[in-house]
Amino acid sequence: GFYWFADPCDKSPLQPWDMAMDCWFLAEILMNFFVGTFSPQGMYIDELKIVSWKYFKQDFAFDMATSIPVAIIEYFSQLACSGGGEA
């Protein structure tokens, strides 16, 4: 946000923090496939197939849409700017 008008090849001083947060939220998405849930009757369910399917149907799309790893994408585009990667 603060570096919106900066040269795309300039590294943001907050990039390591942003990359760590991207990894954290991607790990959280993976974790949600394994965390138990409660049924409408109030029973705790920890069967992997049921929990995974419920998360996929209810919250997965929103979590993925809001957890796009922008900082990681920026990092690889900056590697291409410096000649450290192939683009």
C-alpha positions in Angstrom: 0.0 0.0 0.0 2.7 2.5 1.0 4.9 1.5 -2.0 2.2 1.5 -4.6 4.1 4.0 -6.9 7.6 2.5 -6.3 9.5 0.8 -9.1 8.3 -2.8 -9.4 11.9 -4.0 -9.2 12.5 -2.2 -5.8 12.2 -4.5 -2.8 9.8 -3.3 -0.1 11.3 -3.3 3.4 8.2 -5.1 4.6 8.5 -7.9 2.1 9.9 -10.5 4.5 7.1 -9.8 6.9 4.5 -10.0 4.1 5.9 -13.3 2.9 5.8 -14.7 6.4 2.1 -13.7 6.7 1.3 -15.2 3.3 2.9 -18.5 4.5 1.0 -18.3 7.8 -2.4 -17.9 6.1 -1.7 -20.6 3.6 -0.7 -23.0 6.4 -4.0 -22.0 8.2 -5.9 -23.0 5.2 -4.3 -26.4 5.2 -4.9 -26.8 8.9 -8.6 -26.1 8.5 -9.0 -29.3 6.6 -8.0 -31.2 9.7 -9.7 -29.3 12.5 -12.9 -30.9 13.9 -16.3 -29.2 13.7 -19.6 -29.4 15.4 -22.8 -30.8 13.8 -26.1 -28.9 14.0 -27.0 -31.2 16.8 -24.0 -30.1 18.8 -21.9 -33.2 18.4 -18.2 -32.9 17.8 -17.1 -34.4 14.5 -13.4 -35.1 13.8 -13.7 -37.6 10.9 -11.3 -36.3 8.3 -13.6 -36.9 5.3 -16.5 -35.0 6.8 -14.4 -32.2 8.2 -12.6 -31.7 5.0 -15.7 -31.7 2.8 -17.5 -29.3 5.2 -14.6 -26.8 5.1 -14.3 -27.1 1.3 -18.0 -26.4 0.9 -18.3 -23.6 3.4 -15.1 -21.5 3.8 -12.4 -22.7 1.5 -13.3 -20.4 -1.5 -13.3 -17.3 0.7 -10.1 -18.3 2.5 -8.3 -18.9 -0.9 -9.6 -15.6 -2.4 -8.3 -13.6 0.6 -5.0 -15.5 1.0 -3.5 -15.0 -2.4 0.3 -14.9 -1.7 1.0 -11.5 -3.3 4.3 -11.0 -1.5 5.6 -14.3 -2.7 4.6 -13.5 -6.3 6.3 -10.1 -5.9 9.4 -11.8 -4.7 9.7 -14.0 -7.8 9.0 -11.1 -10.1 11.8 -9.2 -8.4 14.1 -12.1 -9.0 13.3 -11.8 -12.7 14.2 -8.1 -12.5 17.6 -8.8 -11.0 18.3 -11.6 -13.4 18.2 -14.2 -10.6 15.3 -16.1 -12.2 13.7 -16.8 -15.5 10.5 -15.2 -16.5 
